[in-house]
Amino acid sequence: MSTFTKEAVKKLSASLNEPEWMLEFRLKAFEIYENTPMPTLKDEAWRRTNLRTLQWEQMGPSINGDAATDAELPSFLGEQLTTDKAGGNMLQVDGVVRQFELSDELKAQGVIFCDMHTAVSQHPDLVKKYFMTQGVQVTEGKFAALHGAFWRGGTFLYVPRNVQAAAPLHSVLWSVNGRTFTHTLVVLDESAEAIFMDEYASADGDGQSLHNGVIELIVGDNANLIYAGLQDFGQNMWQFNHERGRVGRDGKLDWVTSIMGTRLTKAFQTMELDQPGGWGRMSGIFFTNGRQHLDMDTQQNHNAADTTSDLLYKGALREQSRVVWQGMIKALPGSQRIDGFQANRNLMLDETARADSIPGLEIEADDVRCTHASAVGKLDEEELFYLMSRGIPRNIAVEMSVQGFFDPLMRRIPFEGIRTRIFDRIVEKIG
């Protein structure tokens, strides 16, 4: 029997000493969760992702952050990933803050950087305005409603109007108890700028674990956000994510996603270009092996004229892993003179792996430029032979070929530390 109950909602809220308005929000979300059926293969968005082996009755919420204070953490967590030293660092274990630092310079600029529970208690007006109202909605499905009811931990970043954050910010989540419901909320006010790196990781475990996350990126008029999300959970984790970025007039969102871990990931990633001049770029990189299953559902919604979106997702697959990418560029009536592009390319390193690449366009305007592309292919044996004929061992030749495959996407990542972290993990997974 599931431990997701109304009483558990109340217990969680009480343990966090939350205000009444957040408890009411959770209870409304729980009601929606109870009245929403579990997705099945009959649902279009879930046709290629089977939840039959998910042991749902064994899942449950994280009520008290058990084991968070005693957990041993890997050394790579919190490593410097940008040339400029991070002005804000936060490490959470199962939603409980373990380490925190915010520079005096960022404080003086009025930048708010804290965990979500601190934001609820100390900045309620900002949280009420943006939390699952302008980004992800609790009505978007069973897992979105479940998150609204049981979210715990996560990061809140607010950059005031006309403020260019003096240094990057970096948040890390390490999961121990295998039940994480983190929430990331980033808000850039008009003409603000920021760089934010958001990491998620855990060790491999024996039983099934659950991560049900939400990421909301709100970019105001003329604001500029660079957001990098790095996910490397253990391969016993089942992840269900809803992610949405909203971009205002002449705003820019450069959104990088790296997915290396989990047994199964189902991620809904949506870019909303709401006003003329809005620009959004989505860069996704993934590497799957074993029996990993990765299903990415991306949307580029042009809700206004004169907007630009650019999506490039590239991945490599080994062994019996499977990747599904379903992409859609949508232009509403009146969204003229838009420029939308999407491409997904998959490199098969074993014949037993499988990739489904499904691009799509839904255009309701007549003056647009929208293109899409997808490809599934193998390593070029002639290329490998050329490298090996010059004395390069085959395993190094494979690494070089894979690096060349990912290079166009890596160039879109502006930080060498992030590129190095990602490629080191790829080399490790190549084996």
C-alpha positions, 0 to 999 in steps of 0.5 A: 500500500502506498505511503503517499497519503493526506496524513503524510502531507500534513506530517511533512508540512508540520516537520518543516514548520510551514505557513498555512498557505503552503500546507493548503497548496500541498493538500490541493495538489494531493487531491489532484494527485489522487484523482489523476490516474497513473500514466500508461502506454495508452497515453500518447506521452508515455507510449514508449515508457513502461512503468510496469516494473516500478514498485510504486507500493514501496515508494514514499515521501521523504518526511524528515531527511533521515540520514542526511547529516551523517552521509558520506559524500563523494569528493567531486561534489561541489568542485569548481566548474567555472573559471570565476569562483562561485559566489554562492554554493549550497550542498543538500543531502535529501533536501537538508542543507549540509553546506551553504555559502553566499558571498558578501558581494552577491548579498550587497547586490540583493541576490537571494540564494537559499534553499526552498524552505528558507525561501518559503519562510523568509520570502513568501511573497516571491515564492507565492508569485512564482511557485508552480504558478507561472512555470510548471503546474500541478495539473500537468500530470500525476507526477507533477501533482505528487511533487506539489504535495510532497516536494522537499528541498531544492534551491531558490534563486532571485536576481533583482531588476537591473542586477548582473550577479557578480559571480556564478552560483552552484547548487548540489543535491546528493540523495541517500534515502532514495526519495527526493522531491527537489524543487528548483525555482530561478527568477530573474527580474527585468534586465537581470543576469545570472549563471547557475549550475544545478547538480543532482547525484547519488550512489548506486543502490540495491532497491528502487529509488525515486526522484520526482523533481521540478525545475522552473526558470523565469527569465524577465524582460531583457534578462539573461540566464545561463542554466546548467543542469547536471544529473548523475543519479545511481542506476537504481533511481527512477526519475520523473521531472517537469521542467519549464523555462519562461522568457520575456521580451528580449530575454535570453535563456541558455539551458544546458542539460546533461543526463548520465544516470538513473534506471529510468528517466521521464523528463518533460522539458518546455521552453516558453517564449512569451514576448517578442525578442525572446531567445532560447537555446536548449542543449542536451547531452546524454549517455546511457548503458546497461538497461537504462531507459531515458525518455525526453519530451521537449517543447519549444513554444513560440507564444509571440512573434519575433522569437527564436529557439534552438535545440540540439540534443545528442547522445550515445547508447551502449548495451541494452539501453534505450533513449526516446526523444520526442520534440515539438516546435509550436507556433501560436496564431500570430506568432509571425517571423519566428525562427525555430530549430531542433535536432536530435542525433544518436550514436549507437555503440552497440547493436543491442541499444535502441533510440527513437527520435521523433521531431515535430512541428505544429505551426499556426502562423504563415511567416515562420522559419522552422526546421528539424532533424534527427539521426540514428547511426553507428561509429564509422568503422573506416574512421576507427581503422584510420586511427588504429592504422596510425598506432592508436589503440581501438579503445582510444580511437573509440573515445576520440570518435565519441568526443568528435561526435559530442564536440559541436554540442560541447562548444555550446557549453561556455565553461570548461569545468562543466565540459570536462566533468561531462566528458570524463563521465562519458569516457568512464561509461564507454568502458 
